[in-house]
Structure formats: C-alpha cells, structure tokens
Amino acid sequence: MIKETYRIEGMHCAACAAAVERILKKQPQVESVEVNLIMNQAVIVANEELDLEAANQALQKAEFAILPLAEYVTVNLTIKGMHCASCANACEKILKGQNGVKEASVNLLTNQASVTYDKRKVKLGELLHALQKGGYEGSVILDQQQKVEEKPSFYERWHIPIALVLAFVLLYIGMSHMLPIALPLPQIIHYETHPLNFALIQFVLATLIILIGNAFFIRGSKALLHGAPNMDSLVCIGTGSAYLYSLYALVQIMQGNLMYVHHLYFESAGVVVALVMLGKHLEARSKRKTFDAIRSLMKLRPSTATLYKEGEEITVSLEEVAIGDQIVVKAGDQIAMDGTIIEGSSSVDESMLSGESMPVDKEIGDAVVGGTLNLSGRLLVSVSANMDNSVLTKMIRMVENAQGKKAPIAKVADQVASVFVPAVMVIAVLAGIFWYVMEQDFTFSLTVFVSVMVIACPCALGLATPTAIMVGTGKAAQNGIFLKSGEALERFAHIDTMIFDKTGTLTIGKPVVSDFIGDDAPQAFAYMAAAEAGSNHPLSKAIVDHAQKIDAPKYTASEVVSMHGLGVQARIEGKEIVVGNAKFLKEKGYAIKEEQEAYHKLLKKGNTLVFAGYDGRLLGVCAIRDELKADSAVTMKKLRSLGIDVVMLTGDNEIAAKAIGEEAGITHVIAQVLPDQKGDVIASFQKNGKKVAMVGDGINDAYALTLADVGIAIGSGSDVAVESADVVLVKDEMKDVVVAYELANAVIRNIKQNLFWAFFYNSLGIPIAAGLLYFFGGPLLSPVFAGAAMAFSSISVVSNALRLRRFQAKW
C-alpha cells in the first residue's frame, strides 16, 4: 500500500470535504481517503501510485483540484549592489553554488532574482548570507511572502454591505405598497403611475445583487449538473426561478400587459441571495472562532530562528531549521525548536505545554520544547526534531486531526444530507404543482416552490457535528488534553470501566522513602547514602535522595561491595556498614525480627524494607515505596460518583498492590499481571460487554492502550504509549482524566442538541414553506423570511457549539 498526502484546493466547508472524499474514493487505485478541511489536505492510501491527472480531472468537474506537496520552493529576491552584467552573473553564480538550489535567475534591470531551492537542503537565510559574503544585499520581496493575515480586498470588505443596502432598497420598492399602511414611493418608480420603471429598477437592483452573489449560482449549478446537488443548488434553483419568472413578467409589462406588475418577484430573488450571503458570512465568522485552539497553538511558534553556524548567528525561517542545527535563544525569546541545551542555563516558562505557571530551571543536557519561553539567560540549543516532528507540531496535528475526523454520530447527519437535497427538490416541485392545481395561480405556486427550496438548507445538519468537535477538542487542548479523533471522543463519552496502570500513572513512578524506624535518622541515612552512592538501583537512589532532602551529614565509603539481590556492604571510617534486606543482615550477624508488628504494618502498606547496620549495631529500617500522586484518590472518587467502575492493574505483588489500591480508594485491584497479559485483561472486560478506557504511561502499556475502547496516555510517559493512545494528558495530572471524560460527554450532548434542532427546524420549516399553515387558513411564508430563517438555523447551531468554550469540569 502507498500512503501519500496531497494538497486540495477549492474546499470551503464540510460538504466540500465530503464531496472531495467521495470523488477520490471512486478512483480505481484508492483504498481509503481522509480529508482534512482545516489543512486543505487529503491523506490517500492506494494499492498503487495514484493517477494524479485522472483524479484531478474528476475533482475539477466539481471545482476542486488536487496537487502534490511541493518539495521545492521558489522565492523572489531583491538584490542591492549590482551595477553591471558581471555583478548579475556573480550573484547568479553565488546562488547556484549553494547546495540545494535547483534554479537561479538574476535580472539586472529589475535588480531581482528568482530562486528555486530544496528547503530541506538549504535555508533562505543561508542564501541571503551567501550573497552578503559576496558583497551584495539580498532581501525577500514582501509581496511574495506568505502573510499570516492578508488584508481583505475591497470586494471582500464591501460586497456584503453593498448587497444588503441594495436588498433593502429593493425590498422597500417591491413591498412598500403591500404593507397595511403603504410607505411613500417616488412617482417615477411607482407601480401605478410608472409600472415599467417600477419593474426596471427592481430588475437592475436584483441583477446587481445576483452578480455580487454569483458564487452560489456557479457552485450550485455545477453541483447539480454533476449529480451532487447541495445547499447552493437549492438557492440557485429557488432564487433563479423567481428571477427568471420576474424577467418574463418584465417582458410582458414592456409589451403592455401591465397586470404583470403584480407578478414581479425580483425582491424575493435579490433579498434571499443577500440574506444567504449574510448568513454564510456570519456562519463563517462564527466557525472561525472554533479554530481558536489551533490559532493559539500556532501563535506559540516563532516565525524565525537564530542559527549558530561557524561562529556566526544567522536569522533563518523556522521551516529551514534541521535536526542537528544549533540555535541561539536569548532571554525573553521563544525557543524556536525542540532540542537539548548544550550551553547556558535559564528558567523556562512551559505553561503552554503543561498549563503550570511556575517556570522550570534548565541546565546543560536538559531538553527544551519549541514554543516555550526562555525567561533568563542565553541558551545554545542543539535541535533534536525538525518542525514536522516537534512537540508543538504534534500538538497542533492532534487537534487538527481530531477536528477533521468525524465521530460516528455524524454518519446520521451525513446519511440524511445525502438524500435531503434531492428530496427537498421533489417536495418543492410537488408543492408547487399542488398549489397551482388548487389556486390556479402560477405566482402563488412559484412562491411556495421558492420558499421550500430556500428554507430547506441542510447546512445546519452539516455543521451540527464538526463545529461541536472543533470547539470541544480546542477546549481540551487549552487544558492540556489532546483528543486525537472525533471517534475517540464519542467512544470516551460511553465508557463505563476505567482501568489504570499503577506505576507512573496512579503513582509518581519513583520509589521514595516513606518511613524510618530507628533512633537517629539523619546519622543512619548519612551512613546508608554513603554506601549506596555509587549504585543506580531505584532503592539506592531513593535513600541517597532522602539523605539530601533531610540534609544528613556526608561520608565517603570505601571497599564497597554490591551483593546482587541482597544489598551492599562497605567501610566508613574503618567500620563496616551493611545495607540490604533482612536476609542479608541476618547473614552478617544482625538480629532481625521480621515478625515485629511495626515491620508488618509497613509491609501491609506496600513498602519495601531496607535494613541498615553499622559496626555491629542495627541503625534501623527504612521503608521505601512508590507513592500515590496527590490527585489520584480524589480522581478515583469523582469517577466512581460518575458511575464508572475503576480498576487498578499492576505487575506488583498483591500486598503492595492492595495497599496502593486502598489508599487510592480502588477496591478492584488486579495484581501480578505481566506486560503481555494486560491486553488479555482488557479483552476479558470487553467480552463481558464493558466499554473500557485504559490509562497508562509505559511501553508495556502500549498494546493495552491500543486494544481498549479508549486509550489514555500520560504525556510524560513513553513515546510509544503516547502514539498508541486516543487521548493524551500533557500535564501528568490524574484529574485531567475526569476533565476529558466530562468534556467528551458535553461535546456529545452538544452534538445531539445540534442534530435535534437541525432536524426539528427542517421538519417544521419545510411544511410551513410548502403552505401547510395557509391550507388551514394561516399565512403563507415569504421566500424572504425563508432565507432569513435558513441563515438563522446555521448560526444557531454554530452558536450552540461555541457554548462549549465556557465548559468547566464539576468538582
């Protein structure tokens, strides 16, 4: 199988993404397609190389295009300092001499150069630096650079206000005389005194509005011709029918049939198009708010980095930084890329990554993450990941993928939408025919037809799911929780069993001294730390760390001998120190009473006991264990209150496992489980009909995370665990499990609300537009009000989704 990513052009909404996916899936080589609307990309899995030309031809029929992701980039430069042809040749030679430059063309007349280069091999900053070394000054032509926020054109700024003003004038002229109290209208365009002028002014205004909103008609007609009618098709046919019939009436008025002045529907066509434009604009503006999470993450990434090369500092674009490069980060600057500090020390604000406000001290050898803020000190960082594989990019990609993927609940809306537009067209035609038969009035019939076509916009259905997922996953990202897909989010909302790995998940994952029984703790730990100083064993490190913590005296041990599985013996100030388990000390002649009640209590709490003797005297016993995280117990309590069965899974012995379980408030403990058996435990719960979430952090949890209905990885855990999981908790806090669960439920509730109102709206709106109320003596819905209602339905769905931005977990 071949998996490739392509760029897609021409997509505007979720319906466009669905159309692209549908068209590409019809290509013979294609096995699966995943379209990302946010990135305007499609990931295609094919059984052989994709026929790009054929795929492009198929997409172009629906106004889309597919392009490969370019490896080469072309940039236009302005070069100062050139005076003659030899200068131009010299600049061209310099540019072509750089590794990775494919083409370089210098124009002396314009003092410009066009350079095509492989951005993976050479950086733009290096090209400019090479020109500088040759005595020339190069700079990028500003209008050739991609701008984050380009200023909108005059048309983009003013086409909707102009259309609305024209629509207001058109509505006033066309309907002022129909109100209970007629509004004043100049005689020159009054329908009674100058009917032709009355018709012509409406024709001009409606035509101008339709020209401004021509995109609906272009897209709608093409979609209809290719057998895939959409919302634009409904607007196109509905308003187009009203416009064409009004045009027919205008011709009749010109021929002297003045009664046709009452058969003009220019205002319906023009005003509906203007209202639909306004509705789509407000909808787009509301939808832009759903991308806040991605935009806020992208803002964390600086646009340039300071490259340190051969003793010089060169400013380059971020895309050009490669693994192994050295970058300089000055105090107050954002760290451009992930890497390791090779020079300097500083405090770094990592709140974007962890949500914690306290800065973290960093020294040589410590890892830093791109996007975090260097608060003090100059750092020299060796880049360990390129931009595509950086932590920040992965965070952005997680959010993008989650927002681009559909939840299973979206299939309901998709299935309805696929038959909805054709069904509406049939209903509109049948309703029009019915009322023509009933009323013998073509104008009345046309009003019904247009109203049904306009009010039955399926946009609210199409927006119901993606907007809620976008806002929900964005809100989660702001809390340091990354939901990788809409599907995972929906599964998470239906979880009834949550299984937690113990070590590193519920516990801190690092043995610490929890208790000591003896006469002089500082002196005892001073001797023990001296004996254990050279060992890498976790228990030895716990003893050394604790000695430093209590500021115990420092000694130097000699003749250190480690006895595997027993302990260590050494000499301090000429006397023997023995540190180890009870068996080891007994062998050395120390009287150890293991049945002692105090020791037994420590063992019941899950401690490992380490005894210490010095010069024939028992110093005491040190209790070491992996302690529970501060928020583990309260998290378990909250999960149980939400009706979730909590289970702890560990490879530890049963005594230690039950001790930790009891402290955490977990009664269901499964101990002595080997890494390869964790998946079997997950499967056994699933066979009993349970919906299982697995929370873990290690490589040994990867299989279980994949097998569970929802895998939840602790962000501080292994890369394998993070990659295997559906949900990633960046902050390493147990309470985020609850936040993620409650947010998933809030998103699914929001989607259901959106779907209900979208279905309810269309179920109610179409019969009213078709004349149901009029049939029972009520009013007939005007196409103008139908257009306004259609726009309101989409805006209301998006607005409901935006309420998720105010989500807060209930503790």
Disulfide bonds with the S-S distance in Angstrom:
none
